[in-house]
């Protein structure tokens, strides 16, 4: 007896437990560029987060879990 499992969400985009990695990357990149433009300091944590997001995109991880 085999029963088909119906997914809770039809795709990753509609799953509230996931965040679009590209959106996070482009938002953070814009914030860093704005800070640099007005000569505000950018923390190493912000730069590290940007590098982490870029690595995830390069590894084809388009969605990250929210925890």
N, C-alpha and C positions, 0 to 999 in steps of 0.2 A: 504494500500500500504506500504509494508515493503521493505526497501532497505538495503542491507548489507553494513556496513562500512568497508572500507579497511584500515587497520592500516598503518600509515606512515612508521613505521619500523617493520620488521618481528619479531624481538625479542629485549629484553632489551640490549643485548650485542652490537647490532649494532646501538643503539640509542645514538647519540652524546651528548644528554642532560643528560645522566647518566654516573656515574663512578662506576667501580667495587670496592666494599668495601673491598674485600679480597686483591686485588692488592695494594690499598692504605695502608691497615693494614700491609702487609708484607714488603712493601717498607719503611714505617716509622719505623717499628720494626728493620729492618736492619740498618737504619741510626742511630737509638738510640744505638744499640749494637756496631756499629763502633765507635761512639763518646765515649762510655764508655770504649771501648778497648784502645783507645789512650788517655784516661783520659781528654777528653774535657767535659765541663759542658753541661748537658742536661736540657733544660728549663722545667718548670712546664707545659707550654702550649703544648710542644711536648708530654709529658707524659699524659696530659689530653686528647689530640687528639687521642693518641693510645688507651686509655681506652674507649673513645667514640666509636671508630671504632670496638673495641672488643665487646662492648655491642651491637652494631648494628648487628654484625655477629652472636652473640648468640641469638638475636631476629629474626634471619633469614631475615635480610634486606641485600640482596646481592648487591643491587645497590643503590647509593645515588644520588640525583639530584645535578647538578652543578649550584650553585648560589652564 
